[in-house]
């Protein structure tokens, strides 16, 4: 007898569902037969998902999460919900904390069985980083409103169209000399599809995973220096990397047009690896996949002649 899919026919509300993680998560939930409501300030960004669902399986709803009444209406009828909103700019207290609390309260009042809050490794109420601090405050607000909520703290996420690997790839593909901020900072990058599976696992079994905090990180630990070198190698390029001192990097992060702002710099300095003191992605039944499985293929478009380059001929 086939095992019943707990998400089949359930209405899952994705707050911030038109973003990077949301589009991957939506595809995973559609495969599980869930009905989706994509809630976003710009829902048209997720319109590419529409052909992937059956008739009536996906609904798109425009909503500014700072509008509490509108956000509560967006949660009507929810069987489960995921709060995906994350930003390094704007009113972080509203985006990461207050709006998340409203969403959790509304989901609870609708009788939803599961709620997932996407936080971040490094979330800390005492952090100097506004991002890390408000994410931690959001965790507490969500758990107070929905005690059986699942908190997921992912490490830096990578994917074909991410703003992480592609940021460094673009610089390495364009310039012969590359400054490396926090070169010894350690990372455990995680594939966005594995994050989507982690969220789905939490939604599927709130009895097992609800009320817990998980640090979900990739299987490879590397430094920022290593990451930049691996990207250059995958592009078939020889680059000169320069270690940037913390004082200079801190100053640059405050300049307009900097590749990272002060919050991102503060979090990068402290590294982005799991502490090992909380359950991990394996506890959600998922074996994470390493960056090395994808990097060579993804860097094709950054090579000198794209798919017609001769990588085997050596670095250029």
C-alpha positions as CSV (number, residue, x, y, z in Angstrom):
1,X,0.0,0.0,0.0
2,X,1.4,3.4,-1.0
3,X,2.4,5.7,1.8
4,X,0.1,8.7,2.1
5,X,1.6,12.0,1.3
6,X,0.8,14.3,4.2
7,X,0.9,17.5,2.0
8,X,-1.4,16.2,-0.7
9,X,-4.1,18.7,-1.2
10,X,-3.0,20.9,1.7
11,X,-2.9,24.7,1.3
12,X,0.6,25.9,2.1
13,X,1.1,29.7,2.2
14,X,4.6,30.9,1.3
15,X,5.2,34.4,2.6
16,X,8.0,35.8,0.5
17,X,7.5,32.9,-2.0
18,X,8.6,34.8,-5.1
19,X,12.2,34.9,-3.9
20,X,15.2,32.7,-4.5
21,X,14.3,30.0,-1.9
22,X,10.6,30.4,-2.5
23,X,10.7,29.3,-6.2
24,X,12.7,26.2,-5.4
25,X,10.5,25.4,-2.4
26,X,7.3,25.9,-4.5
27,X,8.5,23.3,-7.0
28,X,9.2,20.8,-4.3
29,X,5.8,21.3,-2.7
30,X,4.0,21.1,-6.1
31,X,5.7,17.7,-6.6
32,X,4.2,16.7,-3.2
33,X,0.7,17.6,-4.4
34,X,0.3,20.7,-2.1
35,X,-1.8,23.7,-3.1
36,X,0.2,26.9,-2.9
37,X,-0.5,30.5,-2.2
38,X,2.5,32.6,-3.1
39,X,2.4,35.8,-1.0
40,X,4.8,38.5,-2.1
41,X,5.1,42.2,-2.7
42,X,6.0,41.3,-6.3
43,X,4.2,38.0,-7.0
44,X,4.8,38.4,-10.7
45,X,8.4,37.4,-10.1
46,X,7.1,33.9,-9.4
47,X,4.8,33.7,-12.4
48,X,7.1,31.1,-14.1
49,X,5.8,28.6,-11.5
50,X,2.3,28.7,-12.9
51,X,2.8,26.1,-15.7
52,X,4.3,23.7,-13.1
53,X,1.0,23.3,-11.2
54,X,-2.4,21.8,-12.1
55,X,-5.4,24.1,-12.7
56,X,-6.0,26.0,-9.5
57,X,-3.0,24.5,-7.7
58,X,-1.2,27.9,-7.4
59,X,-2.5,31.2,-6.3
60,X,-0.5,34.5,-6.4
61,X,-1.3,37.2,-3.9
62,X,0.2,40.7,-3.7
63,X,1.0,41.6,-0.1
64,X,3.2,44.0,1.8
65,X,4.1,42.2,5.0
66,X,4.3,45.5,6.9
67,X,0.5,45.7,6.4
68,X,-0.7,43.4,9.3
69,X,-4.3,43.3,8.2
70,X,-3.4,42.3,4.6
71,X,-0.9,39.7,5.9
72,X,-3.6,38.1,8.1
73,X,-6.0,37.9,5.2
74,X,-3.2,36.2,3.2
75,X,-3.1,33.4,5.8
76,X,-6.8,32.5,5.5
77,X,-7.5,28.8,5.1
78,X,-3.8,27.9,5.6
79,X,-3.0,24.3,6.5
80,X,0.6,25.2,6.8
81,X,2.8,28.2,6.2
82,X,6.4,29.2,5.7
83,X,7.9,32.6,6.4
84,X,10.7,33.2,3.9
85,X,11.2,37.0,4.0
86,X,14.8,38.0,4.5
87,X,16.7,41.2,3.6
88,X,19.8,43.1,4.4
89,X,18.0,46.5,3.8
90,X,14.8,48.2,4.8
91,X,13.1,48.0,8.2
92,X,14.6,44.7,9.4
93,X,12.6,44.7,12.6
94,X,9.4,44.7,10.6
95,X,10.5,42.3,8.0
96,X,12.2,39.6,10.2
97,X,10.3,40.0,13.5
98,X,7.0,41.8,13.6
99,X,5.6,40.6,10.3
100,X,6.8,37.0,11.1
101,X,4.9,37.2,14.4
102,X,1.7,38.4,12.6
103,X,2.0,35.5,10.1
104,X,2.5,33.0,12.9
105,X,-0.4,34.2,14.9
106,X,-2.6,34.2,11.8
107,X,-1.6,30.7,10.9
108,X,-2.3,29.5,14.4
109,X,-5.7,31.1,14.4
110,X,-6.5,29.4,11.1
111,X,-5.7,26.1,12.6
112,X,-2.5,25.4,10.6
113,X,-0.7,22.3,11.6
114,X,2.8,23.5,10.7
115,X,4.8,26.8,10.5
116,X,8.4,27.1,9.4
117,X,10.5,30.2,9.9
118,X,13.6,30.6,7.7
119,X,16.2,32.2,9.9
120,X,20.0,32.1,9.4
121,X,23.1,30.5,10.9
122,X,24.5,33.2,13.1
123,X,21.1,34.5,14.3
124,X,21.9,36.0,17.7
125,X,19.8,38.5,19.8
126,X,23.1,40.1,21.0
127,X,24.7,40.4,17.5
128,X,26.2,43.6,16.2
129,X,24.6,42.7,12.8
130,X,21.0,44.0,12.5
131,X,20.3,41.1,10.2
132,X,21.4,38.4,12.7
133,X,19.8,40.2,15.6
134,X,16.4,40.7,14.0
135,X,16.4,37.1,12.7
136,X,16.9,35.9,16.3
137,X,14.2,38.2,17.5
138,X,11.9,36.8,14.8
139,X,12.6,33.3,15.9
140,X,11.4,34.1,19.5
141,X,8.4,36.0,18.3
142,X,7.3,33.1,16.0
143,X,7.8,30.5,18.7
144,X,5.8,32.6,21.2
145,X,2.9,32.8,18.7
146,X,3.2,29.3,17.3
147,X,5.0,27.1,19.9
148,X,5.2,24.1,17.5
149,X,6.9,26.2,14.7
150,X,10.1,24.8,13.2
151,X,13.0,27.2,12.9
152,X,15.5,26.5,10.2
153,X,18.9,28.3,10.2
154,X,20.6,27.8,6.8
155,X,24.2,28.6,6.0
156,X,24.9,30.6,2.9
157,X,22.8,29.2,0.1
158,X,24.0,28.5,-3.5
159,X,22.1,27.8,-6.6
160,X,22.3,28.4,-10.3
161,X,20.9,32.0,-10.0
162,X,22.0,32.8,-6.5
163,X,23.5,36.2,-5.4
164,X,26.3,34.4,-3.5
165,X,28.5,32.3,-5.8
166,X,27.5,34.4,-8.8
167,X,28.7,37.6,-7.1
168,X,32.3,36.2,-6.8
169,X,32.0,34.5,-10.2
170,X,31.2,37.8,-11.9
171,X,34.2,39.5,-10.2
172,X,36.6,36.7,-11.0
173,X,35.4,36.6,-14.6
174,X,36.0,40.3,-15.1
175,X,39.1,41.3,-13.2
176,X,42.7,40.0,-13.0
177,X,43.2,41.0,-9.4
178,X,40.6,40.0,-6.8
179,X,40.4,41.3,-3.3
180,X,39.2,38.6,-0.8
181,X,37.4,39.9,2.3
182,X,37.7,37.7,5.4
183,X,39.9,35.2,3.6
184,X,40.1,32.8,6.6
185,X,36.4,32.9,7.4
186,X,34.8,29.5,7.2
187,X,31.7,28.6,5.2
188,X,29.5,25.6,4.8
189,X,27.5,26.5,1.7
190,X,24.2,24.6,1.2
191,X,22.4,23.9,-2.0
192,X,19.0,25.7,-2.2
193,X,17.3,22.5,-3.3
194,X,18.4,20.9,0.0
195,X,17.0,23.8,1.9
196,X,13.7,23.4,0.0
197,X,13.7,19.7,1.0
198,X,14.4,20.6,4.6
199,X,11.4,22.9,4.7
200,X,9.2,20.3,3.1
201,X,10.3,17.7,5.6
202,X,9.5,20.0,8.5
203,X,6.0,20.8,7.0
204,X,5.3,17.1,6.4
205,X,6.0,16.0,10.0
206,X,5.4,18.8,12.5
207,X,4.9,16.2,15.2
208,X,8.5,15.1,14.8
209,X,10.1,18.4,13.8
210,X,7.9,21.1,15.3
211,X,9.2,23.2,18.2
212,X,12.8,22.6,17.2
213,X,15.7,24.7,15.8
214,X,17.8,23.2,13.1
215,X,21.1,24.4,11.7
216,X,21.2,23.3,8.1
217,X,24.5,23.5,6.4
218,X,26.3,21.8,3.5
219,X,28.8,18.9,3.8
220,X,31.9,20.9,2.8
221,X,33.7,23.4,5.0
222,X,35.9,25.9,3.2
223,X,37.4,29.3,3.7
224,X,36.5,32.4,1.6
225,X,40.0,32.1,0.1
226,X,39.4,28.5,-0.9
227,X,36.0,29.4,-2.4
228,X,37.4,32.1,-4.6
229,X,40.2,29.9,-5.8
230,X,37.7,27.1,-6.6
231,X,35.6,29.4,-8.6
232,X,38.5,30.7,-10.6
233,X,39.6,27.1,-11.3
234,X,36.1,26.1,-12.5
235,X,36.2,29.1,-14.9
236,X,39.6,28.1,-16.2
237,X,41.1,31.4,-15.2
238,X,44.3,32.4,-13.4
239,X,43.7,35.2,-11.0
240,X,45.8,37.1,-8.5
241,X,44.0,37.1,-5.1
242,X,44.8,39.7,-2.5
243,X,43.9,39.3,1.2
244,X,42.1,42.4,2.5
245,X,42.6,43.4,6.1
246,X,39.6,43.6,8.4
247,X,40.0,47.3,8.9
248,X,40.0,48.0,5.1
249,X,37.2,45.6,4.5
250,X,35.1,47.2,7.3
251,X,35.7,50.6,5.7
252,X,34.8,49.4,2.2
253,X,31.6,47.7,3.4
254,X,30.3,51.2,4.4
255,X,30.9,52.7,0.9
256,X,28.1,53.1,-1.6
257,X,28.2,50.4,-4.2
258,X,30.2,48.0,-2.0
259,X,29.7,44.3,-2.9
260,X,28.6,43.7,0.7
261,X,27.1,46.0,3.4
262,X,28.1,46.3,7.0
263,X,25.7,43.6,8.2
264,X,27.0,41.1,5.6
265,X,30.6,41.9,6.5
266,X,29.9,41.4,10.3
267,X,28.4,38.0,9.6
268,X,31.1,37.0,7.2
269,X,33.8,37.8,9.7
270,X,32.3,35.4,12.2
271,X,32.0,32.6,9.7
272,X,29.0,30.7,8.4
273,X,29.2,27.2,9.8
274,X,27.0,25.1,11.9
275,X,27.8,25.1,15.7
276,X,27.1,21.4,16.1
277,X,25.1,22.2,19.2
278,X,21.7,21.9,17.4
279,X,20.1,19.3,15.2
280,X,21.3,19.4,11.6
281,X,19.9,18.7,8.1
282,X,20.5,15.0,8.5
283,X,18.0,15.0,11.4
284,X,15.4,16.1,8.8
285,X,16.2,13.0,6.8
286,X,18.3,14.8,4.1
287,X,21.8,14.2,2.9
288,X,23.1,17.5,1.7
289,X,25.0,17.8,-1.6
290,X,28.3,19.5,-2.0
291,X,29.1,22.6,-4.1
292,X,31.7,20.5,-6.0
293,X,28.8,18.6,-7.7
294,X,27.6,21.8,-9.4
295,X,30.4,24.4,-9.6
296,X,32.2,23.2,-12.8
297,X,28.9,23.1,-14.8
298,X,27.7,26.5,-13.4
299,X,30.9,28.3,-14.3
300,X,30.6,27.5,-18.0
301,X,29.0,30.8,-18.7
302,X,31.8,32.7,-17.0
303,X,34.5,31.0,-19.1
304,X,36.3,33.1,-21.8
305,X,34.5,31.3,-24.6
306,X,31.6,29.8,-22.7
307,X,30.8,26.3,-23.8
308,X,33.4,26.5,-26.5
309,X,36.3,27.0,-24.1
310,X,39.0,24.4,-23.9
311,X,39.4,24.0,-20.1
312,X,41.7,21.0,-20.5
313,X,44.2,23.2,-22.2
314,X,45.0,24.9,-18.9
315,X,44.3,28.0,-16.9
316,X,44.1,31.4,-18.7
